[in-house]
Amino acid sequence: MSFLDHFDDKFPVALSSREIGTYVGVALMPALMEYLRSTYGLQGSYLVLGAIAWNCIPCGLLLKHPPGKPTTHSLVVELKLICCAMNCCRVENNSPSCSKDNFGRVLLEKFTSFVKLFSLAPAIAHPRFAIYLILHSMLYYTLAAWALYLVPFGVSTGLSQTIAVYLSTAGGLGGFVGKVLAIVLFHFDKMNIFLAGVFPSIICCFGLAGYTLTTDYIWLLIFSSICGFSIALADSALSAMLPLFVCDLHLKQASALSYLFGGVCMLLGGIVSGRNLG
């Protein structure tokens, strides 16, 4: 929720701008992976990807809370409070307020507050959030199934592996355009439920159905870009509109739940959709 603290009413624009990089990666990753695999082998490619992913850790730590604003109760704050309690008990062992029982109570309180992140309180207190959770999860399922099996699908139509990877590149470029459109719509306050959900869903259905109508390479590229565009637009819209579905008190919990359910559906997108593949 640090993004929300930094950008306030421009949070949707900032989030959509950040996620542009996601679809640039989708566009470049297939060709990059093919190069890494041919140069370093499959194990070496995973090692390089792991090194790249590790850089997300220091980047996340560098994102600090804006000065002069009240801090939200984040996990970092919880850990700092626990560390303070531990230091207090080391320095002032004779103090009644720093007894072992009190230290255990502090740990229990902080652990309980962390567990509450994954409670269903946001959905219970805000019925509209339950609808949001379903839509967000379905979107992640569709994204995973489409992205994972796009290249194998291209190979099944007779394309070579080298050529089929560009279907993902076309999807990533379409997603880039979708993210840019989301930024423009949010910036001019033109985003609505039709543009956020109905329009992308119709377009995505059209793109997915197109895969069954032709095996022509050019048309497959076009349908891939259409799918990438619609999924990216819906992804930006739903993620950025989360604060509209819950109150500030439940915002952190709602964010954790949405990504938890989305991650589970991404796993199902691979397991369920690919069960009979090949």
C-alpha atoms as an extended CHARMM CRD file, in Angstrom:
* protein
*
       278  EXT
         1         1  MET       CA              0.0000000000        0.0000000000        0.0000000000  PROA      1               0.0000000000
         2         2  SER       CA              3.0360000000        2.2850000000       -0.1820000000  PROA      2               0.0000000000
         3         3  PHE       CA              1.9120000000        3.3310000000       -3.6580000000  PROA      3               0.0000000000
         4         4  LEU       CA             -1.3470000000        4.5700000000       -2.1870000000  PROA      4               0.0000000000
         5         5  ASP       CA              0.5410000000        6.5650000000        0.4640000000  PROA      5               0.0000000000
         6         6  HSD       CA              2.7380000000        8.2560000000       -2.1320000000  PROA      6               0.0000000000
         7         7  PHE       CA              0.2030000000        9.1020000000       -4.8280000000  PROA      7               0.0000000000
         8         8  ASP       CA             -3.1860000000        9.4470000000       -3.0830000000  PROA      8               0.0000000000
         9         9  ASP       CA             -5.7610000000       10.3590000000       -5.7660000000  PROA      9               0.0000000000
        10        10  LYS       CA             -3.2400000000        9.5710000000       -8.5520000000  PROA      10              0.0000000000
        11        11  PHE       CA             -2.8300000000        6.0060000000       -7.2810000000  PROA      11              0.0000000000
        12        12  PRO       CA             -4.6000000000        4.4360000000      -10.3360000000  PROA      12              0.0000000000
        13        13  VAL       CA             -2.3460000000        6.3320000000      -12.7530000000  PROA      13              0.0000000000
        14        14  ALA       CA              0.7980000000        5.4150000000      -10.8040000000  PROA      14              0.0000000000
        15        15  LEU       CA             -0.1670000000        1.7460000000      -10.5440000000  PROA      15              0.0000000000
        16        16  SER       CA             -0.9790000000        1.4780000000      -14.2480000000  PROA      16              0.0000000000
        17        17  SER       CA              2.3400000000        3.1760000000      -15.0760000000  PROA      17              0.0000000000
        18        18  ARG       CA              4.2540000000        0.7360000000      -12.8960000000  PROA      18              0.0000000000
        19        19  GLU       CA              2.6100000000       -2.2730000000      -14.5000000000  PROA      19              0.0000000000
        20        20  ILE       CA              3.6200000000       -1.2090000000      -17.9900000000  PROA      20              0.0000000000
        21        21  GLY       CA              6.9120000000       -2.9370000000      -17.2190000000  PROA      21              0.0000000000
        22        22  THR       CA              5.0490000000       -6.2150000000      -16.7090000000  PROA      22              0.0000000000
        23        23  TYR       CA              3.8620000000       -6.3600000000      -20.2940000000  PROA      23              0.0000000000
        24        24  VAL       CA              7.1690000000       -5.1320000000      -21.6640000000  PROA      24              0.0000000000
        25        25  GLY       CA              8.5710000000       -8.2040000000      -19.9250000000  PROA      25              0.0000000000
        26        26  VAL       CA              5.8530000000      -10.4070000000      -21.4360000000  PROA      26              0.0000000000
        27        27  ALA       CA              6.7930000000       -9.1050000000      -24.8730000000  PROA      27              0.0000000000
        28        28  LEU       CA             10.5420000000       -9.5960000000      -24.4200000000  PROA      28              0.0000000000
        29        29  MET       CA             10.6600000000      -12.7000000000      -22.2260000000  PROA      29              0.0000000000
        30        30  PRO       CA              9.9050000000      -15.4150000000      -24.8300000000  PROA      30              0.0000000000
        31        31  ALA       CA             12.6260000000      -14.2560000000      -27.2150000000  PROA      31              0.0000000000
        32        32  LEU       CA             14.9890000000      -13.6390000000      -24.2820000000  PROA      32              0.0000000000
        33        33  MET       CA             14.3370000000      -17.1110000000      -22.8340000000  PROA      33              0.0000000000
        34        34  GLU       CA             14.9730000000      -18.7140000000      -26.2070000000  PROA      34              0.0000000000
        35        35  TYR       CA             18.3250000000      -16.9070000000      -26.3690000000  PROA      35              0.0000000000
        36        36  LEU       CA             19.2360000000      -17.8320000000      -22.7730000000  PROA      36              0.0000000000
        37        37  ARG       CA             18.2360000000      -21.4500000000      -23.3010000000  PROA      37              0.0000000000
        38        38  SER       CA             20.3740000000      -21.7860000000      -26.4310000000  PROA      38              0.0000000000
        39        39  THR       CA             23.3190000000      -19.9820000000      -24.8080000000  PROA      39              0.0000000000
        40        40  TYR       CA             23.3480000000      -21.2050000000      -21.1780000000  PROA      40              0.0000000000
        41        41  GLY       CA             21.0170000000      -24.2070000000      -21.2170000000  PROA      41              0.0000000000
        42        42  LEU       CA             17.8150000000      -24.5600000000      -19.2190000000  PROA      42              0.0000000000
        43        43  GLN       CA             19.4790000000      -24.6210000000      -15.7730000000  PROA      43              0.0000000000
        44        44  GLY       CA             21.6780000000      -21.6500000000      -16.5950000000  PROA      44              0.0000000000
        45        45  SER       CA             18.6250000000      -19.7240000000      -17.8070000000  PROA      45              0.0000000000
        46        46  TYR       CA             16.8390000000      -20.2730000000      -14.4940000000  PROA      46              0.0000000000
        47        47  LEU       CA             19.9590000000      -19.1140000000      -12.6690000000  PROA      47              0.0000000000
        48        48  VAL       CA             20.0230000000      -15.8720000000      -14.6750000000  PROA      48              0.0000000000
        49        49  LEU       CA             16.3030000000      -15.3250000000      -14.0860000000  PROA      49              0.0000000000
        50        50  GLY       CA             16.7840000000      -15.9270000000      -10.3640000000  PROA      50              0.0000000000
        51        51  ALA       CA             19.5170000000      -13.2910000000      -10.2550000000  PROA      51              0.0000000000
        52        52  ILE       CA             17.2270000000      -10.8230000000      -12.0240000000  PROA      52              0.0000000000
        53        53  ALA       CA             14.3220000000      -11.5940000000       -9.7010000000  PROA      53              0.0000000000
        54        54  TRP       CA             16.5120000000      -11.1280000000       -6.6310000000  PROA      54              0.0000000000
        55        55  ASN       CA             16.8420000000       -7.4410000000       -7.5310000000  PROA      55              0.0000000000
        56        56  CYS       CA             13.1610000000       -7.0170000000       -6.6630000000  PROA      56              0.0000000000
        57        57  ILE       CA             14.0970000000       -7.3720000000       -2.9850000000  PROA      57              0.0000000000
        58        58  PRO       CA             16.3590000000       -4.2950000000       -2.6480000000  PROA      58              0.0000000000
        59        59  CYS       CA             14.0250000000       -2.3350000000       -4.9330000000  PROA      59              0.0000000000
        60        60  GLY       CA             11.1500000000       -3.0540000000       -2.5720000000  PROA      60              0.0000000000
        61        61  LEU       CA             13.2020000000       -2.0860000000        0.4770000000  PROA      61              0.0000000000
        62        62  LEU       CA             14.1060000000        1.2490000000       -1.1140000000  PROA      62              0.0000000000
        63        63  LEU       CA             10.4240000000        2.2460000000       -1.3360000000  PROA      63              0.0000000000
        64        64  LYS       CA             10.0790000000        4.3700000000        1.7900000000  PROA      64              0.0000000000
        65        65  HSD       CA              7.0500000000        6.0180000000        3.3370000000  PROA      65              0.0000000000
        66        66  PRO       CA              6.6160000000        9.6830000000        2.2980000000  PROA      66              0.0000000000
        67        67  PRO       CA              7.7830000000       12.1110000000        5.0120000000  PROA      67              0.0000000000
        68        68  GLY       CA              5.1820000000       14.0880000000        6.9060000000  PROA      68              0.0000000000
        69        69  LYS       CA              2.3770000000       11.5760000000        6.4260000000  PROA      69              0.0000000000
        70        70  PRO       CA              0.9540000000        9.1800000000        9.0220000000  PROA      70              0.0000000000
        71        71  THR       CA              2.3310000000        5.7120000000        8.4930000000  PROA      71              0.0000000000
        72        72  THR       CA              0.0060000000        2.8150000000        7.8260000000  PROA      72              0.0000000000
        73        73  HSD       CA              0.3690000000       -0.3470000000        9.8830000000  PROA      73              0.0000000000
        74        74  SER       CA              2.5130000000       -2.4140000000        7.5550000000  PROA      74              0.0000000000
        75        75  LEU       CA              4.4520000000       -5.6120000000        8.1540000000  PROA      75              0.0000000000
        76        76  VAL       CA              7.6760000000       -3.5860000000        8.3560000000  PROA      76              0.0000000000
        77        77  VAL       CA              6.1610000000       -1.5230000000       11.1670000000  PROA      77              0.0000000000
        78        78  GLU       CA              5.1360000000       -4.7040000000       12.9640000000  PROA      78              0.0000000000
        79        79  LEU       CA              8.6590000000       -6.1320000000       12.7150000000  PROA      79              0.0000000000
        80        80  LYS       CA             10.1670000000       -2.8880000000       14.0050000000  PROA      80              0.0000000000
        81        81  LEU       CA              7.8430000000       -2.9570000000       17.0100000000  PROA      81              0.0000000000
        82        82  ILE       CA              8.8570000000       -6.5480000000       17.7600000000  PROA      82              0.0000000000
        83        83  CYS       CA             12.5500000000       -5.6220000000       17.5210000000  PROA      83              0.0000000000
        84        84  CYS       CA             11.9710000000       -2.6890000000       19.8760000000  PROA      84              0.0000000000
        85        85  ALA       CA             10.3050000000       -5.0250000000       22.3560000000  PROA      85              0.0000000000
        86        86  MET       CA             13.2340000000       -7.4490000000       22.1520000000  PROA      86              0.0000000000
        87        87  ASN       CA             15.7970000000       -4.6850000000       22.7060000000  PROA      87              0.0000000000
        88        88  CYS       CA             13.7620000000       -3.3180000000       25.5890000000  PROA      88              0.0000000000
        89        89  CYS       CA             13.7030000000       -6.6940000000       27.2980000000  PROA      89              0.0000000000
        90        90  ARG       CA             17.4540000000       -7.0910000000       26.8800000000  PROA      90              0.0000000000
        91        91  VAL       CA             18.2860000000       -3.6790000000       28.3130000000  PROA      91              0.0000000000
        92        92  GLU       CA             15.6950000000       -3.4950000000       31.0830000000  PROA      92              0.0000000000
        93        93  ASN       CA             15.2360000000       -7.0430000000       32.2820000000  PROA      93              0.0000000000
        94        94  ASN       CA             14.1410000000       -5.8340000000       35.7110000000  PROA      94              0.0000000000
        95        95  SER       CA             11.3840000000       -3.5580000000       34.3930000000  PROA      95              0.0000000000
        96        96  PRO       CA              7.8320000000       -4.8810000000       34.9800000000  PROA      96              0.0000000000
        97        97  SER       CA              6.7840000000       -3.6470000000       31.5410000000  PROA      97              0.0000000000
        98        98  CYS       CA              9.5260000000       -5.6800000000       29.9050000000  PROA      98              0.0000000000
        99        99  SER       CA              8.9030000000       -9.0430000000       31.5160000000  PROA      99              0.0000000000
       100       100  LYS       CA              8.9440000000      -12.2470000000       29.5270000000  PROA      100             0.0000000000
       101       101  ASP       CA              5.1590000000      -12.4540000000       29.7930000000  PROA      101             0.0000000000
       102       102  ASN       CA              4.8310000000       -8.9610000000       28.3210000000  PROA      102             0.0000000000
       103       103  PHE       CA              7.2630000000       -9.7890000000       25.5390000000  PROA      103             0.0000000000
       104       104  GLY       CA              5.2080000000      -12.8870000000       24.6800000000  PROA      104             0.0000000000
       105       105  ARG       CA              2.0500000000      -10.7790000000       24.6650000000  PROA      105             0.0000000000
       106       106  VAL       CA              3.6670000000       -8.3200000000       22.2340000000  PROA      106             0.0000000000
       107       107  LEU       CA              4.7010000000      -11.1410000000       19.9170000000  PROA      107             0.0000000000
       108       108  LEU       CA              1.2070000000      -12.6560000000       20.0770000000  PROA      108             0.0000000000
       109       109  GLU       CA             -0.4380000000       -9.3170000000       19.2940000000  PROA      109             0.0000000000
       110       110  LYS       CA              1.8120000000       -8.6960000000       16.3050000000  PROA      110             0.0000000000
       111       111  PHE       CA              1.3580000000      -12.2300000000       14.9970000000  PROA      111             0.0000000000
       112       112  THR       CA             -2.4020000000      -11.9230000000       15.3730000000  PROA      112             0.0000000000
       113       113  SER       CA             -2.4490000000       -8.6320000000       13.4670000000  PROA      113             0.0000000000
       114       114  PHE       CA             -0.4490000000      -10.2580000000       10.6650000000  PROA      114             0.0000000000
       115       115  VAL       CA             -2.8130000000      -13.2490000000       10.4730000000  PROA      115             0.0000000000
       116       116  LYS       CA             -5.7510000000      -10.8400000000       10.2200000000  PROA      116             0.0000000000
       117       117  LEU       CA             -4.3500000000       -9.7620000000        6.8550000000  PROA      117             0.0000000000
       118       118  PHE       CA             -5.7210000000      -13.0050000000        5.4060000000  PROA      118             0.0000000000
       119       119  SER       CA             -9.1150000000      -12.9820000000        7.1240000000  PROA      119             0.0000000000
       120       120  LEU       CA            -12.3390000000      -12.6650000000        5.1380000000  PROA      120             0.0000000000
       121       121  ALA       CA            -13.4030000000       -9.5490000000        7.0440000000  PROA      121             0.0000000000
       122       122  PRO       CA            -13.1930000000       -7.2750000000        3.9550000000  PROA      122             0.0000000000
       123       123  ALA       CA            -15.5700000000       -9.5320000000        2.0070000000  PROA      123             0.0000000000
       124       124  ILE       CA            -17.9720000000       -9.7770000000        4.9380000000  PROA      124             0.0000000000
       125       125  ALA       CA            -17.9770000000       -6.0510000000        5.6830000000  PROA      125             0.0000000000
       126       126  HSD       CA            -18.0330000000       -5.0720000000        1.9890000000  PROA      126             0.0000000000
       127       127  PRO       CA            -20.1440000000       -7.4330000000       -0.1610000000  PROA      127             0.0000000000
       128       128  ARG       CA            -19.0010000000       -5.6460000000       -3.3130000000  PROA      128             0.0000000000
       129       129  PHE       CA            -15.4450000000       -6.7460000000       -2.5340000000  PROA      129             0.0000000000
       130       130  ALA       CA            -16.5280000000      -10.3810000000       -2.8730000000  PROA      130             0.0000000000
       131       131  ILE       CA            -17.5680000000       -9.6260000000       -6.4680000000  PROA      131             0.0000000000
       132       132  TYR       CA            -14.2380000000       -7.8610000000       -7.0220000000  PROA      132             0.0000000000
       133       133  LEU       CA            -12.3890000000      -10.8930000000       -5.6300000000  PROA      133             0.0000000000
       134       134  ILE       CA            -14.1730000000      -13.2510000000       -8.0230000000  PROA      134             0.0000000000
       135       135  LEU       CA            -13.4900000000      -11.0560000000      -11.0610000000  PROA      135             0.0000000000
       136       136  HSD       CA             -9.8550000000      -10.4800000000      -10.0980000000  PROA      136             0.0000000000
       137       137  SER       CA             -9.2820000000      -14.2190000000       -9.5760000000  PROA      137             0.0000000000
       138       138  MET       CA            -10.9200000000      -15.1410000000      -12.8910000000  PROA      138             0.0000000000
       139       139  LEU       CA             -8.7430000000      -12.5850000000      -14.6540000000  PROA      139             0.0000000000
       140       140  TYR       CA             -5.5620000000      -14.0820000000      -13.1760000000  PROA      140             0.0000000000
       141       141  TYR       CA             -6.7010000000      -17.5870000000      -14.1430000000  PROA      141             0.0000000000
       142       142  THR       CA             -7.2750000000      -16.4480000000      -17.7290000000  PROA      142             0.0000000000
       143       143  LEU       CA             -3.9480000000      -14.6350000000      -17.8620000000  PROA      143             0.0000000000
       144       144  ALA       CA             -2.0030000000      -17.6710000000      -16.6310000000  PROA      144             0.0000000000
       145       145  ALA       CA             -3.7280000000      -20.1720000000      -18.9350000000  PROA      145             0.0000000000
       146       146  TRP       CA             -3.3510000000      -17.8910000000      -21.9560000000  PROA      146             0.0000000000
       147       147  ALA       CA              0.2900000000      -16.9870000000      -21.3060000000  PROA      147             0.0000000000
       148       148  LEU       CA              1.5010000000      -20.4850000000      -20.3900000000  PROA      148             0.0000000000
       149       149  TYR       CA              0.0920000000      -22.2970000000      -23.3860000000  PROA      149             0.0000000000
       150       150  LEU       CA              0.2920000000      -19.6530000000      -26.0820000000  PROA      150             0.0000000000
       151       151  VAL       CA              3.6290000000      -20.8800000000      -27.4420000000  PROA      151             0.0000000000
       152       152  PRO       CA              2.7070000000      -24.6020000000      -27.2630000000  PROA      152             0.0000000000
       153       153  PHE       CA             -0.5240000000      -23.7310000000      -29.0470000000  PROA      153             0.0000000000
       154       154  GLY       CA              1.4550000000      -22.0370000000      -31.8070000000  PROA      154             0.0000000000
       155       155  VAL       CA              3.6550000000      -25.1200000000      -32.1420000000  PROA      155             0.0000000000
       156       156  SER       CA              0.5440000000      -27.3270000000      -32.3510000000  PROA      156             0.0000000000
       157       157  THR       CA             -0.6200000000      -25.3200000000      -35.3790000000  PROA      157             0.0000000000
       158       158  GLY       CA              2.5900000000      -26.1760000000      -37.2250000000  PROA      158             0.0000000000
       159       159  LEU       CA              4.7690000000      -23.1930000000      -36.2880000000  PROA      159             0.0000000000
       160       160  SER       CA              8.3480000000      -23.7420000000      -35.2020000000  PROA      160             0.0000000000
       161       161  GLN       CA              9.3520000000      -22.9920000000      -31.6220000000  PROA      161             0.0000000000
       162       162  THR       CA             11.4120000000      -20.0010000000      -32.7740000000  PROA      162             0.0000000000
       163       163  ILE       CA              8.4570000000      -18.4610000000      -34.6020000000  PROA      163             0.0000000000
       164       164  ALA       CA              5.8070000000      -19.3900000000      -32.0250000000  PROA      164             0.0000000000
       165       165  VAL       CA              7.4870000000      -17.3410000000      -29.2720000000  PROA      165             0.0000000000
       166       166  TYR       CA              6.5210000000      -14.1780000000      -31.1160000000  PROA      166             0.0000000000
       167       167  LEU       CA              2.8810000000      -14.8930000000      -30.3160000000  PROA      167             0.0000000000
       168       168  SER       CA              3.7820000000      -13.9980000000      -26.7310000000  PROA      168             0.0000000000
       169       169  THR       CA              5.6850000000      -10.9620000000      -27.9830000000  PROA      169             0.0000000000
       170       170  ALA       CA              2.5430000000       -9.7840000000      -29.8000000000  PROA      170             0.0000000000
       171       171  GLY       CA              0.5160000000      -10.3730000000      -26.6260000000  PROA      171             0.0000000000
       172       172  GLY       CA              2.9710000000       -8.3330000000      -24.5930000000  PROA      172             0.0000000000
       173       173  LEU       CA              2.8560000000       -5.4610000000      -27.0640000000  PROA      173             0.0000000000
       174       174  GLY       CA             -0.9420000000       -5.5180000000      -26.9640000000  PROA      174             0.0000000000
       175       175  GLY       CA             -0.7480000000       -5.4840000000      -23.1660000000  PROA      175             0.0000000000
       176       176  PHE       CA              1.5520000000       -2.4640000000      -23.3120000000  PROA      176             0.0000000000
       177       177  VAL       CA             -1.0760000000       -0.5780000000      -25.3210000000  PROA      177             0.0000000000
       178       178  GLY       CA             -3.7680000000       -1.6650000000      -22.8480000000  PROA      178             0.0000000000
       179       179  LYS       CA             -1.7530000000       -0.3300000000      -19.9210000000  PROA      179             0.0000000000
       180       180  VAL       CA             -1.1680000000        2.9940000000      -21.6860000000  PROA      180             0.0000000000
       181       181  LEU       CA             -4.8950000000        3.3010000000      -22.3830000000  PROA      181             0.0000000000
       182       182  ALA       CA             -5.6220000000        2.6120000000      -18.7010000000  PROA      182             0.0000000000
       183       183  ILE       CA             -3.2330000000        5.4100000000      -17.6940000000  PROA      183             0.0000000000
       184       184  VAL       CA             -4.9490000000        7.8650000000      -20.0410000000  PROA      184             0.0000000000
       185       185  LEU       CA             -8.4420000000        6.8940000000      -18.8620000000  PROA      185             0.0000000000
       186       186  PHE       CA             -7.5040000000        7.1870000000      -15.1860000000  PROA      186             0.0000000000
       187       187  HSD       CA             -5.6550000000       10.4640000000      -15.7300000000  PROA      187             0.0000000000
       188       188  PHE       CA             -8.6950000000       12.0850000000      -17.3350000000  PROA      188             0.0000000000
       189       189  ASP       CA            -11.0770000000       10.3820000000      -14.8850000000  PROA      189             0.0000000000
       190       190  LYS       CA            -12.8630000000        8.5190000000      -17.6800000000  PROA      190             0.0000000000
       191       191  MET       CA            -12.5830000000        4.9820000000      -16.3150000000  PROA      191             0.0000000000
       192       192  ASN       CA            -15.9410000000        3.3370000000      -15.6180000000  PROA      192             0.0000000000
       193       193  ILE       CA            -17.3600000000       -0.1390000000      -15.0850000000  PROA      193             0.0000000000
       194       194  PHE       CA            -17.8950000000       -0.6440000000      -18.8260000000  PROA      194             0.0000000000
       195       195  LEU       CA            -14.3010000000        0.2020000000      -19.7200000000  PROA      195             0.0000000000
       196       196  ALA       CA            -12.9410000000       -1.6590000000      -16.6940000000  PROA      196             0.0000000000
       197       197  GLY       CA            -14.8240000000       -4.9280000000      -17.0800000000  PROA      197             0.0000000000
       198       198  VAL       CA            -17.4370000000       -5.3020000000      -19.8100000000  PROA      198             0.0000000000
       199       199  PHE       CA            -15.4140000000       -3.9850000000      -22.7530000000  PROA      199             0.0000000000
       200       200  PRO       CA            -12.1880000000       -5.9190000000      -21.9760000000  PROA      200             0.0000000000
       201       201  SER       CA            -14.1680000000       -9.1410000000      -21.3750000000  PROA      201             0.0000000000
       202       202  ILE       CA            -15.9130000000       -8.9080000000      -24.7480000000  PROA      202             0.0000000000
       203       203  ILE       CA            -12.6610000000       -8.1370000000      -26.5370000000  PROA      203             0.0000000000
       204       204  CYS       CA            -10.8330000000      -10.9870000000      -24.7740000000  PROA      204             0.0000000000
       205       205  CYS       CA            -13.5670000000      -13.4820000000      -25.6960000000  PROA      205             0.0000000000
       206       206  PHE       CA            -13.3130000000      -12.3290000000      -29.3090000000  PROA      206             0.0000000000
       207       207  GLY       CA             -9.5200000000      -12.7840000000      -29.2680000000  PROA      207             0.0000000000
       208       208  LEU       CA             -9.6150000000      -16.2350000000      -27.6570000000  PROA      208             0.0000000000
       209       209  ALA       CA            -12.3390000000      -17.4070000000      -30.0350000000  PROA      209             0.0000000000
       210       210  GLY       CA            -10.2230000000      -16.2240000000      -32.9560000000  PROA      210             0.0000000000
       211       211  TYR       CA             -7.5650000000      -18.8440000000      -32.1480000000  PROA      211             0.0000000000
       212       212  THR       CA            -10.0730000000      -21.5550000000      -33.0920000000  PROA      212             0.0000000000
       213       213  LEU       CA            -10.9610000000      -20.0280000000      -36.4590000000  PROA      213             0.0000000000
       214       214  THR       CA             -7.6130000000      -19.8890000000      -38.2190000000  PROA      214             0.0000000000
       215       215  THR       CA             -4.0350000000      -21.1410000000      -38.1970000000  PROA      215             0.0000000000
       216       216  ASP       CA             -2.6930000000      -18.2300000000      -40.2410000000  PROA      216             0.0000000000
       217       217  TYR       CA              0.3640000000      -16.8080000000      -38.4710000000  PROA      217             0.0000000000
       218       218  ILE       CA             -0.5320000000      -13.1430000000      -39.0210000000  PROA      218             0.0000000000
       219       219  TRP       CA             -4.0260000000      -13.6200000000      -37.6400000000  PROA      219             0.0000000000
       220       220  LEU       CA             -2.6520000000      -15.5040000000      -34.6420000000  PROA      220             0.0000000000
       221       221  LEU       CA             -0.3870000000      -12.5310000000      -33.9230000000  PROA      221             0.0000000000
       222       222  ILE       CA             -3.3700000000      -10.1800000000      -34.1620000000  PROA      222             0.0000000000
       223       223  PHE       CA             -5.4900000000      -12.3120000000      -31.8310000000  PROA      223             0.0000000000
       224       224  SER       CA             -2.5910000000      -12.5220000000      -29.3620000000  PROA      224             0.0000000000
       225       225  SER       CA             -2.2570000000       -8.7440000000      -29.2910000000  PROA      225             0.0000000000
       226       226  ILE       CA             -6.0350000000       -8.3980000000      -28.7860000000  PROA      226             0.0000000000
       227       227  CYS       CA             -5.9660000000      -10.7900000000      -25.8240000000  PROA      227             0.0000000000
       228       228  GLY       CA             -2.9570000000       -9.0500000000      -24.2940000000  PROA      228             0.0000000000
       229       229  PHE       CA             -4.6030000000       -5.6550000000      -24.7260000000  PROA      229             0.0000000000
       230       230  SER       CA             -7.8800000000       -6.6610000000      -23.0860000000  PROA      230             0.0000000000
       231       231  ILE       CA             -6.2990000000       -8.5510000000      -20.1660000000  PROA      231             0.0000000000
       232       232  ALA       CA             -3.8900000000       -5.6990000000      -19.4340000000  PROA      232             0.0000000000
       233       233  LEU       CA             -6.6490000000       -3.0920000000      -19.5020000000  PROA      233             0.0000000000
       234       234  ALA       CA             -8.8220000000       -5.1260000000      -17.1320000000  PROA      234             0.0000000000
       235       235  ASP       CA             -5.8620000000       -5.8930000000      -14.8600000000  PROA      235             0.0000000000
       236       236  SER       CA             -4.9270000000       -2.2160000000      -14.4700000000  PROA      236             0.0000000000
       237       237  ALA       CA             -8.5250000000       -1.1640000000      -13.9780000000  PROA      237             0.0000000000
       238       238  LEU       CA             -9.3850000000       -3.7750000000      -11.3520000000  PROA      238             0.0000000000
       239       239  SER       CA             -6.1380000000       -3.4060000000       -9.3770000000  PROA      239             0.0000000000
       240       240  ALA       CA             -6.2850000000        0.3790000000       -9.2930000000  PROA      240             0.0000000000
       241       241  MET       CA             -9.9760000000        0.4780000000       -8.3740000000  PROA      241             0.0000000000
       242       242  LEU       CA             -9.5400000000       -1.6960000000       -5.2680000000  PROA      242             0.0000000000
       243       243  PRO       CA             -9.7490000000        1.3070000000       -2.8410000000  PROA      243             0.0000000000
       244       244  LEU       CA            -13.2670000000        1.9660000000       -4.1630000000  PROA      244             0.0000000000
       245       245  PHE       CA            -14.5100000000       -1.4420000000       -2.9830000000  PROA      245             0.0000000000
       246       246  VAL       CA            -13.3200000000       -1.3900000000        0.6480000000  PROA      246             0.0000000000
       247       247  CYS       CA            -12.7680000000        1.1400000000        3.4120000000  PROA      247             0.0000000000
       248       248  ASP       CA             -9.3170000000        2.2870000000        4.5210000000  PROA      248             0.0000000000
       249       249  LEU       CA             -9.4540000000       -0.0490000000        7.5150000000  PROA      249             0.0000000000
       250       250  HSD       CA             -9.7770000000       -3.1500000000        5.3420000000  PROA      250             0.0000000000
       251       251  LEU       CA             -7.6700000000       -1.9830000000        2.4020000000  PROA      251             0.0000000000
       252       252  LYS       CA             -4.5050000000       -3.8100000000        3.4130000000  PROA      252             0.0000000000
       253       253  GLN       CA             -6.3870000000       -7.0430000000        4.0890000000  PROA      253             0.0000000000
       254       254  ALA       CA             -8.2770000000       -6.7380000000        0.8190000000  PROA      254             0.0000000000
       255       255  SER       CA             -5.0460000000       -6.2710000000       -1.1170000000  PROA      255             0.0000000000
       256       256  ALA       CA             -3.4920000000       -9.3600000000        0.4700000000  PROA      256             0.0000000000
       257       257  LEU       CA             -6.6150000000      -11.4190000000       -0.2380000000  PROA      257             0.0000000000
       258       258  SER       CA             -6.8470000000      -10.3190000000       -3.8630000000  PROA      258             0.0000000000
       259       259  TYR       CA             -3.2540000000      -11.3220000000       -4.5930000000  PROA      259             0.0000000000
       260       260  LEU       CA             -3.6030000000      -14.5470000000       -2.5900000000  PROA      260             0.0000000000
       261       261  PHE       CA             -6.6790000000      -15.6590000000       -4.5330000000  PROA      261             0.0000000000
       262       262  GLY       CA             -5.1370000000      -14.4000000000       -7.7740000000  PROA      262             0.0000000000
       263       263  GLY       CA             -1.9930000000      -16.4560000000       -7.1520000000  PROA      263             0.0000000000
       264       264  VAL       CA             -4.0290000000      -19.5850000000       -6.4400000000  PROA      264             0.0000000000
       265       265  CYS       CA             -5.9770000000      -19.0910000000       -9.6690000000  PROA      265             0.0000000000
       266       266  MET       CA             -2.7500000000      -18.6270000000      -11.6080000000  PROA      266             0.0000000000
       267       267  LEU       CA             -1.6050000000      -22.0260000000      -10.3010000000  PROA      267             0.0000000000
       268       268  LEU       CA             -4.9250000000      -23.5190000000      -11.3700000000  PROA      268             0.0000000000
       269       269  GLY       CA             -4.4970000000      -21.8650000000      -14.7560000000  PROA      269             0.0000000000
       270       270  GLY       CA             -1.4780000000      -24.0910000000      -15.3140000000  PROA      270             0.0000000000
       271       271  ILE       CA             -2.6960000000      -27.2780000000      -13.6310000000  PROA      271             0.0000000000
       272       272  VAL       CA             -6.2980000000      -27.4080000000      -14.8240000000  PROA      272             0.0000000000
       273       273  SER       CA             -5.9290000000      -25.8820000000      -18.3010000000  PROA      273             0.0000000000
       274       274  GLY       CA             -2.8460000000      -27.9200000000      -19.1710000000  PROA      274             0.0000000000
       275       275  ARG       CA             -3.9980000000      -31.2750000000      -17.8320000000  PROA      275             0.0000000000
       276       276  ASN       CA             -4.6220000000      -32.7230000000      -21.2840000000  PROA      276             0.0000000000
       277       277  LEU       CA             -1.9480000000      -30.7150000000      -23.1220000000  PROA      277             0.0000000000
       278       278  GLY       CA              0.1160000000      -32.7700000000      -25.5050000000  PROA      278             0.0000000000
